[in-house]
Amino acid sequence: MIVWKQVLMSCAICLLAAVSRGQDASATAHRFSFGGADNSEFLLDGQPFQIRAGEMHPDRIPPEYWRHRIRMAKAMGLNTAAIYVFWNAHEPEEGRYDFTSPARDVGAFLRIARDEGMWVLLRPGPYCCGEWDFGGIPTYLPRYPDLKLRALADARYAKAVEHYLRELAGVVRPNLVENGGSILMVQIENEYGGIFKGHFNLDTVADTFLDMSKWKKGVVWVNGHNLGRFWFIGPQQRLFCPAPWLEAGANDIVVLDLVMTEPQPLEGKTERN
């Protein structure tokens, strides 16, 4: 039997509505909402609206090509760009924010999108899972060896997140759809799931396969050894743990699941069973 203890990866407090700036007088305000049966439809100005989105990260594209990339996406039939804002790209040093230099001017990208008739789904983190260094978290934070990343219970992390989102709010607010901007929705935190720590006891050890079919998507460690990735889509639902990595008696297990917020049953199988 595995005894679990969850370590929550809390998402940030939504501060993006906290700062208000003047609306562009030339922009047309729109209303984005939900409707239809059981609120299962998106509505734009009261009419059913289908979001056809593709990923586009301004921090990865030279600013000279932003308009070109948006036009290419529209030519593909897309009407929305899902974009990350990578925290560490905009706070390279503690307390020094950059939302104005050409390659970091998020507001300019959002205005170009509006002018080109492209809507935006904004994902500002604070943590992002887009194959970006350290998930976008600034490199100055790990200088605190006991800091709990992605946990608002740690006041130092929570304060850093709050400062970042307050700075970003000034850029985002005038670009919201209700202010005549291009942003339909904002998602705070990406890949929000759970880390679960547990232990189990063995009388004898043997090569073992862990059945992860009750879980969704993530990574497993046993006694500090990475067993690899599991995913409920496809064959990666059983992970191999060789006998030398196991101990007679107590063993530790850690599961990172990017979807589940509660621990699920987990069973080990050997050649004998």
N, C-alpha and C positions, 0 to 999 in steps of 0.2 A: 504494500500500500504506500502510495506517495502522499506525503503531507506537504501542502502547498502554502506558500506565502507570496502574495502578490506585491510587486513593487510598481506603483502607478506611475505612468508617464503622463503627467497632467498637461492638458493643453492650456495655452495662455488665455488670460482674461482679454476679452475683446475690447480693445481701446480705440479701434479705428474710427468710431463715431464720436470720439471725445473732442476732436479738434475740428473746427469749422472755418472754412475760408469762403470768400466770395464766389458766387457762381458766375461762370462765363456768360456774359449777357447775350452772346451770339448762339449759345447752345440751347437745345430744346430738351426740356426735362421729360422723362418717360417714367412709367410706373411698371415695375416688374413684380409679379406676385404669383401665387399658386391658385389653382381653381380646378374645375371639373369634378368628376366623381372622386370622392375621398381626397381631394386636393392633389390628384395625381398628374396634373398638367401644369406646365409653365404658362404664364400669361404675360404678354407685353402689351401695355396699354389696353388691357381687358380682352385681348384676342389670344387664342392658342398660339404658342410659340415653341418651335422645335429647335433645341440647341444642337448645332453640328460643330463640334469643337475639335481642335487639334492643339498639341503642345507647341509652345513657342516661348523661349526663355530669353528676354532682352539681354541679360548679363552674358549670354553666350554668343550674341550676334553683334557685329560692329554696328554702331548707331547709324552709319551711312546706309545700311541695308535694311533697317527696320521697316520702312514703308514698302520696299520691294518685297520683303518676306510676307507682309500682311496682304499685299496684292496677290502674291502667288497662292496664299491660303484661300483667298476669296475665289480665285480662278479654279481651285479644286472643289468648290462648292461649300466651303466652310463659312460659317457666319460668326464664329466665336473662337478666340484664342485663350487657352488655359496657360497662365504664366506663373512662374515662381518669382519671388523676390528673395534673393539669397542674403540673409542677414550679414554674413561676414564679408560680402562684397561691398556692403554699404556702411559697415563700421569696422574698418581695417585696424583701427586702434581704439582702445577704450575711450568712449565719449566723443570720438571724432566721426561724424556722420557725413556721408557723401551721397546726396540725391540730386546733385546739380552738374557734376562734370559730365561731358558728353556720353561716356560709356555707362554712366550710372544714373542718368536722368530718367527715372521711371515715369515721372509726370509727362515728359515729352513723348515717350512711347504710348502712353494712354491717350494723349491728345491726337497722335497720329492715327491710332486705332479708331477713335471717334470720327475723325475727318474722313477715314476710308470706309466707314460703315461697318466696322468690325467690333463686335462685343467682346468683353473680357471676363474671364473667371480668374480672380486674383487669389494666389496662395502665398502669403508672406511668411510662412513658417510660424513660429521661430525655427522649428526643425523642418527640413525638407528632405525628401528621399529621392533626389533626382540625379544620383551619381555625382553629387557635388561635394567637394572636400568638407568632411566633418558635418555633413548635413546642413551646412550654412551657419553653424554655431561659431561665433568668434573664437579665435585661437587664444585670446587672453583669458577666457574663463577657466580652462583646465589648470591654470597656475595655482588654483586652490585645490589641493590634492583630495580634500574631503567633499568637494562640491558635488551635489546631486543634479546632474543635467536632466532637463526636461521634467523637473519636479518643482512645482510652485511652493512646496513645503520648504524648499531651500530659499531663504530670503535673498541671498546674493544673486541666484539665478533669476528669481522672480523680478527683482529690481532691474536687472539688465534687460530682461524681456520687456518690461514696462517702458523703459527709456527708449528702446528701439521702436516699439509700436507707436509710442507718442510722436516720435520723429516722423515715422512713416505716415501716420494719420493725416498730417498736414498735406501730404502729397495725394493721398487716396481720397480724402473727403470731397474735394471739388470734382473728382472724376467718377463719382458714383452716378448710377443711371438716373436717380431722382434729382441730381444736380446738373443734368445735361451731359454727363460723362459716359464713358464706355463700359464701366464695371457693372455687371449684372449681379454678381455674388462674390463674397469674400469667404474663404475657408481658412480659419485659424488652425494651424498645425496640420501636418500631413503625416500619413502612416501612423495614426494614433491607435495604439493597441495596448499590450501589456507584457510585462516581464514577470515570469512566475518562477519562484525559487522553491525547491522541494528537496526531500530526501527519501531514500528507500533503503531497506536492509536486505542483504543476501546471505544465505547460509553457505552457498558455493558459487563460484564464478564460472562463466562459460561465454563463448561468443553469443551475442544477443542481438536480435532485431527489435527495435522499438516501433510499435504500431502507433503512428501519428494520425490515423484516419479520422479521429474525432476533432482534430485541430484544423486550422485553416492555412496559414502561410507564415513561415518564420525559420528559426534556427534553434538547434538544441545543443547544449553542452552537458557532458557527464564528467564529473570530477575534473572540471577544467578543460576537457578535451572537446573540441568542436566536431560534432557528428555530421554537420552539414545542414543543408536546407530541406525543409519539407513544404509541400504545397498540395492542397486538396485537389487541384487540377493536375492530372497526370500521374506518373508512377512513383513520385517522390513522397510516398506515404509510409514507407518503412525505412528506418535508418539503422545502419549497422554499427554496433558497438563491440569492438574486440575484447576478449576476455582480459588481456593485460591492463585495460583501462578501468576495470571494475575491481572492487575490493570486497572481500568477505567481511560482512558487517555493514557499517553505514556508508552510503554513497550519496553524493550531491548531484542534483540535476537542475538546470536552468533552461527555461523555454522562453524564447522571445517570439511572440505571435503578433503579427502586425494587424490582425483583425479582431481576435478574441479579447474580451475584457474579463472573462472568468475562466479559471482552469478547467480543463476537460479530462476525461479518463485517458489513461496512458498505460499500455501493457507491453511488457517485454516477452519475447518468444525466443527460445533456444532450439537447437536441432532436436533436443530431447522432447520438446513439447510443441 
